[in-house]
Each structure stands twice: as structure tokens, then as C-alpha cells.
Amino acid sequence: MLKNTISGMSSKQTPAKKMSNKTVKNHEELDFEAAMLELESLVSSMESGDLPLELSLKKFEQGIKLSRRCQKALNDAEQRVKILLDEQEQEFQESVD
């Protein structure tokens, strides 16, 4: 079933759809946007209901890893913004004093 889906891919598919047919070995190498695209693609394929149980479980596991990767990237970005805002506030306070 999956083999037929892969071989029947349209050339008009987006890069994210094409990427979803390949297994990403190291999710840590993906930037946030690529990880989100891959996660969206995994969710779509799982929501179709056409996958065998074992493949669904593998995709679910990949999705959890991607979700954690995205959450970490968001947390890191939030921390960087907080540091920048704190520095700006400190500079402002020093200029007022």
C-alpha cells in the first residue's frame, strides 16, 4: 500500500510532501521550520487512516521526536528573547539613572 503511494507521487507535490516519504534519520539536523513541515506531513499521513499499525507506530514515534525538537527550539528562542529584553531593560535603566 505505501509502496504504491510512493510510486504514485505527483511531481506537483510540495517539498514537505516529498520529504515525508523519506525517513529522517536525525531530527536534530532539521531547523524549526523543516521539523514543523515534517511533523505536519506525518500527522496528515497518520490521519488518512490508510497506514498499517506498525507503520503508524513508527510515524507516531517520529512525530513525538519532532514535537520535542520543535518545543526545544521554541523554548530556546523564548530564552534568547528574554535575555535580549532583559539586556535592553538594563541598558534603559542605566541611561535613565
One Martini backbone bead per residue (centre of mass of N, CA, C, O) as a GRO file, in nm:
protein
   97
    1MET     BB    1   0.061   0.060  -0.025
    2LEU     BB    2   0.302   0.258   0.018
    3LYS     BB    3   0.443   0.194  -0.247
    4ASN     BB    4   0.214   0.309  -0.424
    5THR     BB    5   0.225   0.596  -0.312
    6ILE     BB    6   0.516   0.664  -0.389
    7SER     BB    7   0.499   0.592  -0.700
    8GLY     BB    8   0.231   0.802  -0.722
    9MET     BB    9   0.370   1.061  -0.720
   10SER     BB   10   0.353   1.385  -0.767
   11SER     BB   11   0.529   1.659  -0.908
   12LYS     BB   12   0.334   1.877  -0.741
   13GLN     BB   13   0.454   1.837  -0.486
   14THR     BB   14   0.570   1.929  -0.208
   15PRO     BB   15   0.855   1.908  -0.027
   16ALA     BB   16   0.713   1.801   0.228
   17LYS     BB   17   0.579   1.559   0.092
   18LYS     BB   18   0.840   1.430  -0.011
   19MET     BB   19   0.984   1.409   0.269
   20SER     BB   20   0.776   1.208   0.403
   21ASN     BB   21   0.890   0.950   0.232
   22LYS     BB   22   1.125   1.000   0.414
   23THR     BB   23   1.355   0.913   0.648
   24VAL     BB   24   1.446   1.080   0.928
   25LYS     BB   25   1.722   1.023   1.120
   26ASN     BB   26   1.795   1.338   1.215
   27HIS     BB   27   1.614   1.578   1.377
   28GLU     BB   28   1.848   1.774   1.475
   29GLU     BB   29   1.910   1.886   1.173
   30LEU     BB   30   1.658   2.036   1.185
   31ASP     BB   31   1.485   2.292   1.150
   32PHE     BB   32   1.202   2.419   1.257
   33GLU     BB   33   1.047   2.431   0.987
   34ALA     BB   34   1.116   2.142   0.890
   35ALA     BB   35   0.997   1.997   1.136
   36MET     BB   36   0.707   2.100   1.097
   37LEU     BB   37   0.661   1.982   0.817
   38GLU     BB   38   0.709   1.690   0.899
   39LEU     BB   39   0.490   1.677   1.114
   40GLU     BB   40   0.251   1.745   0.930
   41SER     BB   41   0.294   1.503   0.743
   42LEU     BB   42   0.258   1.282   0.952
   43VAL     BB   43  -0.026   1.354   1.039
   44SER     BB   44  -0.161   1.322   0.765
   45SER     BB   45  -0.090   1.022   0.721
   46MET     BB   46  -0.233   0.924   0.983
   47GLU     BB   47  -0.525   1.047   0.926
   48SER     BB   48  -0.599   0.863   0.680
   49GLY     BB   49  -0.591   0.541   0.779
   50ASP     BB   50  -0.385   0.365   0.568
   51LEU     BB   51  -0.203   0.254   0.784
   52PRO     BB   52  -0.028   0.046   0.932
   53LEU     BB   53   0.038  -0.005   1.251
   54GLU     BB   54   0.351  -0.005   1.249
   55LEU     BB   55   0.377   0.259   1.084
   56SER     BB   56   0.220   0.437   1.278
   57LEU     BB   57   0.414   0.402   1.517
   58LYS     BB   58   0.663   0.520   1.378
   59LYS     BB   59   0.537   0.795   1.317
   60PHE     BB   60   0.473   0.866   1.607
   61GLU     BB   61   0.765   0.862   1.707
   62GLN     BB   62   0.863   1.081   1.516
   63GLY     BB   63   0.663   1.297   1.616
   64ILE     BB   64   0.767   1.317   1.903
   65LYS     BB   65   1.053   1.406   1.829
   66LEU     BB   66   0.968   1.659   1.673
   67SER     BB   67   0.811   1.794   1.899
   68ARG     BB   68   1.052   1.821   2.090
   69ARG     BB   69   1.228   1.986   1.898
   70CYS     BB   70   1.032   2.226   1.872
   71GLN     BB   71   1.008   2.294   2.173
   72LYS     BB   72   1.308   2.353   2.213
   73ALA     BB   73   1.327   2.582   2.007
   74LEU     BB   74   1.119   2.764   2.148
   75ASN     BB   75   1.258   2.782   2.422
   76ASP     BB   76   1.522   2.903   2.316
   77ALA     BB   77   1.397   3.156   2.188
   78GLU     BB   78   1.267   3.265   2.446
   79GLN     BB   79   1.532   3.298   2.601
   80ARG     BB   80   1.666   3.497   2.407
   81VAL     BB   81   1.452   3.718   2.430
   82LYS     BB   82   1.474   3.760   2.733
   83ILE     BB   83   1.768   3.849   2.734
   84LEU     BB   84   1.733   4.093   2.546
   85LEU     BB   85   1.523   4.241   2.720
   86ASP     BB   86   1.694   4.261   2.977
   87GLU     BB   87   1.922   4.425   2.848
   88GLN     BB   88   1.748   4.661   2.758
   89GLU     BB   89   1.645   4.737   3.037
   90GLN     BB   90   1.920   4.789   3.162
   91GLU     BB   91   2.008   5.013   2.968
   92PHE     BB   92   1.774   5.200   3.031
   93GLN     BB   93   1.824   5.232   3.336
   94GLU     BB   94   2.113   5.351   3.302
   95SER     BB   95   2.019   5.606   3.133
   96VAL     BB   96   1.828   5.724   3.359
   97ASP     BB   97   2.042   5.735   3.604
   0.00000   0.00000   0.00000
